[in-house]
Amino acid sequence: MADVRGHLPRGPAGVVRAAKWSLLGLRAAWLHESSFRLEVYLLAVLGPLGWYLGQTGVERTLLIGSCLPVLAMELMNSSMEAVIERFGPERHELAGRAKDMGSAAVFVLMMNVVLVWALLLLPRWT
């Protein structure tokens, strides 16, 4: 929805409302999306592991930070799927393509996690 104030600052109350809506979105994803829950569990394991294995702040940032876009894209993918389902359960080529592309976007970011972790950690063990 468009901001009624245009580009003017929202003020503290607007920031609080936006944070509340964001938390509602996270709650909805947690309750309704098993993939999101799985990715949060993975972050709960990989986050501390990345903190432990990273030798510098930059390495820790890369190891842990590479996981966060996966969650963000899963949220986008889930929101897109919800909109598609809102218009009906019947199969449509474009709806299927959109869902597949959203899933592929999550997959690409997961491959980024694997790549970052491998490039940073494998040289230490070889």
N, C-alpha and C positions, 0 to 999 in steps of 0.2 A: 504494500500500500504506500502511496506517495506520502511524504512528510508534509504536513499542513503548513509547516514553517519554511518550506523551501530549503535553502542552504544555511539558514541561521542555526546557531548552536542550540541543542536541545535543552541544555541545562541539566542540573542534577536529577530532577524528577524524570526526565526523558531517558537518561542513562540508566536509572534504576528500572524503569519499565522495560527497556531493551534487554537488560540483564535478566529480568524475570522471564521474558519471552524466550530468551536463549535457554534458560534452565528448564522451561517447559518443553522445549524442543529436545533437549538432552534426555529428559525423563521419558518422553514419548518414544524416542529411539531405543532407550533401554528396555521399555516395557514391550515394544512391538517388533523389534528387529533383532533376531538372534545373531545375525552377522555382526551387528554393532557390539553386542555383548561379548562375542568371541574376540573381537578386535580390542575391546577394553581389557579383557583378561590378558591378551597377549602383551598389551602395553604395560599392564601391571607386573608382568614378568620381565619384559625387555627393558623397561625403564630403569629399574634398579640394576639390572645386569649391565646396561649401557653406562650407567654412572660408575659402576665398579671397574669395568673393562676400559673405559676411556681414560687415557693417560693425561690429557690436557682438557681444558675447557672447550676447545674447538671440537675435539674428538667426542666428548660427552654430548655436546650440542648436536653434532651430526648423527650420532647413534640414537639418541632419544628423539631428536627433532625429526628424523626421517620417518618415525612412526606416526606422528601427529597428523600429517596430511592424509594418511589412510583413513583416520577417523572422520576428518572433515569431508572427504570424498564419499565415504559411506553415508554420511548424513545427507549430502546432496543427492546421491543415488536413491536413497530411501524416500526423500521428499519428492523426487521426480516420479518414482514408482507409485507413490500415494496419489499424486495428481492424475496419473494415467488410470489407476484403478477407480478414481472418483468418477470418471466418465463412462465406466461400464466394464464388465468382465469379459466381453466378447473379444476374440482375438483379432488383432489388426497388425498388418505388416510393419507399419511405422511405429506403433506402440512397442512391438517386440524388438524392433531395431533400437529404439531409444533405451529400453531396459537393458539390452545386451551391451550397448555402448557405455551406459553407466556402470555396469558390472566390469567392463573392460577397463574403465578409468580407475576403479578401485584396484584391479589386478596390476595395472601398470605401476601404481604407487607401492603396492606390495613388492613388486620386483625391484623398485628403487630401494626399499628397505634392505632386501637381500644384497643388492649391489653395494650399498654403503657399508653395511656390516662386513661383507666379504673383503672389500678393498681396505678397510681399516684394520681388520683383525687377522685375516689370513697371513699377511706377511710376518706376523709375530710368531706364527707356529710353523713356518716353513724354513 
